[in-house]
């Protein structure tokens, strides 16, 4: 009997899910004209990291230790991306008088501030 849920197929599914997520993000940006903010860009980076981890793991097809290592990396990237998304949702749902002013563009912050402060 064919095992439908193998580690390799799971990692491929993670990779494909990240492609779907990034395709939707690009559709929102280029088709609907919604410009991404720095938090959106950060979330995209973590979606890409999850997808790349899944692709590398699927190509590598590791043993038990490698599966746990790749799974932990993917879970860590997804967790940090989820935390950024939670912060983003929190900021979007603040009352209008408590919403912080938008900061400078991401390019400016990367040029002028140390990386960890961005």
PyMOL commands that set and color helices and strands:
alter all, ss='L'
color gray80, all
select helices_A, chain A and resi 7-31+38-60+64-92+96-98+106-112+115-117
alter helices_A, ss='H'
color red, helices_A
deselect
rebuild
show_as cartoon
